[in-house]
Amino acid sequence: MSAVLDPRPVRSIPRVEPAPFGAGEILLTPAQKRLIHQSFVKLEPALELVGQLFFLKLYRLDPALRERFGSDPKKLGRKFMAAAKLTVIALKYDDCLAPTLRLLGVRQRMLGMKVRDYRLMGKAWTWTLERSLEKQLTRQTKDAWTSLITQVSRLLSGSEAALLHSVTGSAEN
């Protein structure tokens, strides 16, 4: 049996190296960042109330979280909304949010926060946005917030480090 050689030159396909696992920042499009910012601006006149509403919903979803966070939704709401505002502002800068969230997540995990808690917080925040913005919360804006919440939760919970550890046995959690 004779081998037939093709005289056409072989085109090499450029190999794209994947980014190191967990090396990326919050990945949102400019349009998603704009929608998040615009919707947050609409909340600003009532940030304290929105923060309280968030914690009241969170405690309704899981009353045990009241013991972990404390029983004053007004005070907690102010702190949460200040953190949310800083997050929205930080979206303008491509390299500062993820490392900060990772460090905060380490501290929160030491205090007993679990992946489930972040999921509940995401659910409570989405509910709060729906109630606070009503018809002003478009499908695209909700999708942008959902993407941000998912990525922030992943970073805070350390789930990327846990996944890497389970695959390689080498990452710290």
Contacts in CASP RR format, 6 or more apart in sequence:
PFRMAT RR
TARGET T0000
AUTHOR 0000-0000-0000
METHOD contacts of the structure
MODEL  1
MSAVLDPRPVRSIPRVEPAPFGAGEILLTPAQKRLIHQSFVKLEPALELV
GQLFFLKLYRLDPALRERFGSDPKKLGRKFMAAAKLTVIALKYDDCLAPT
LRLLGVRQRMLGMKVRDYRLMGKAWTWTLERSLEKQLTRQTKDAWTSLIT
QVSRLLSGSEAALLHSVTGSAEN
21 160 0 8 1.000
21 163 0 8 1.000
21 164 0 8 1.000
22 160 0 8 1.000
22 164 0 8 1.000
24 98 0 8 1.000
25 94 0 8 1.000
25 95 0 8 1.000
25 97 0 8 1.000
25 98 0 8 1.000
26 91 0 8 1.000
26 97 0 8 1.000
26 98 0 8 1.000
26 148 0 8 1.000
26 151 0 8 1.000
26 152 0 8 1.000
26 155 0 8 1.000
27 147 0 8 1.000
27 151 0 8 1.000
28 36 0 8 1.000
28 91 0 8 1.000
28 144 0 8 1.000
28 147 0 8 1.000
28 148 0 8 1.000
28 151 0 8 1.000
31 140 0 8 1.000
31 144 0 8 1.000
32 143 0 8 1.000
32 144 0 8 1.000
32 147 0 8 1.000
32 148 0 8 1.000
33 91 0 8 1.000
33 92 0 8 1.000
33 144 0 8 1.000
35 138 0 8 1.000
35 140 0 8 1.000
35 141 0 8 1.000
35 144 0 8 1.000
35 145 0 8 1.000
36 88 0 8 1.000
36 91 0 8 1.000
36 141 0 8 1.000
36 144 0 8 1.000
36 145 0 8 1.000
36 148 0 8 1.000
37 88 0 8 1.000
37 91 0 8 1.000
38 141 0 8 1.000
39 129 0 8 1.000
39 133 0 8 1.000
39 136 0 8 1.000
39 137 0 8 1.000
39 141 0 8 1.000
39 145 0 8 1.000
40 84 0 8 1.000
40 85 0 8 1.000
40 88 0 8 1.000
42 133 0 8 1.000
42 136 0 8 1.000
43 50 0 8 1.000
43 132 0 8 1.000
43 133 0 8 1.000
44 85 0 8 1.000
46 132 0 8 1.000
47 78 0 8 1.000
47 81 0 8 1.000
47 85 0 8 1.000
48 74 0 8 1.000
48 77 0 8 1.000
48 78 0 8 1.000
48 81 0 8 1.000
50 81 0 8 1.000
50 128 0 8 1.000
50 132 0 8 1.000
51 73 0 8 1.000
51 76 0 8 1.000
51 77 0 8 1.000
51 78 0 8 1.000
51 80 0 8 1.000
51 81 0 8 1.000
51 128 0 8 1.000
52 73 0 8 1.000
52 74 0 8 1.000
52 77 0 8 1.000
53 128 0 8 1.000
53 131 0 8 1.000
53 132 0 8 1.000
54 77 0 8 1.000
54 80 0 8 1.000
54 124 0 8 1.000
54 125 0 8 1.000
54 128 0 8 1.000
55 69 0 8 1.000
55 73 0 8 1.000
55 76 0 8 1.000
55 77 0 8 1.000
55 80 0 8 1.000
55 124 0 8 1.000
56 73 0 8 1.000
57 124 0 8 1.000
57 127 0 8 1.000
57 128 0 8 1.000
58 65 0 8 1.000
58 69 0 8 1.000
58 120 0 8 1.000
58 121 0 8 1.000
58 124 0 8 1.000
59 65 0 8 1.000
59 66 0 8 1.000
59 73 0 8 1.000
61 120 0 8 1.000
61 123 0 8 1.000
61 124 0 8 1.000
62 117 0 8 1.000
62 120 0 8 1.000
65 117 0 8 1.000
65 120 0 8 1.000
68 111 0 8 1.000
68 112 0 8 1.000
68 113 0 8 1.000
69 76 0 8 1.000
70 76 0 8 1.000
87 97 0 8 1.000
87 148 0 8 1.000
87 152 0 8 1.000
90 96 0 8 1.000
90 97 0 8 1.000
90 100 0 8 1.000
91 97 0 8 1.000
91 148 0 8 1.000
98 155 0 8 1.000
101 152 0 8 1.000
101 155 0 8 1.000
101 156 0 8 1.000
102 155 0 8 1.000
102 156 0 8 1.000
102 158 0 8 1.000
104 156 0 8 1.000
105 113 0 8 1.000
105 155 0 8 1.000
105 156 0 8 1.000
105 157 0 8 1.000
105 158 0 8 1.000
108 156 0 8 1.000
109 157 0 8 1.000
109 158 0 8 1.000
109 173 0 8 1.000
113 156 0 8 1.000
113 157 0 8 1.000
114 157 0 8 1.000
115 153 0 8 1.000
115 157 0 8 1.000
115 159 0 8 1.000
118 153 0 8 1.000
118 156 0 8 1.000
118 157 0 8 1.000
119 153 0 8 1.000
121 153 0 8 1.000
122 149 0 8 1.000
122 153 0 8 1.000
125 145 0 8 1.000
125 149 0 8 1.000
126 142 0 8 1.000
126 145 0 8 1.000
126 146 0 8 1.000
126 149 0 8 1.000
129 137 0 8 1.000
129 142 0 8 1.000
129 145 0 8 1.000
130 137 0 8 1.000
130 142 0 8 1.000
133 141 0 8 1.000
153 159 0 8 1.000
154 160 0 8 1.000
158 173 0 8 1.000
161 171 0 8 1.000
161 172 0 8 1.000
161 173 0 8 1.000
162 171 0 8 1.000
162 173 0 8 1.000
164 170 0 8 1.000
164 171 0 8 1.000
165 171 0 8 1.000
165 172 0 8 1.000
165 173 0 8 1.000
END
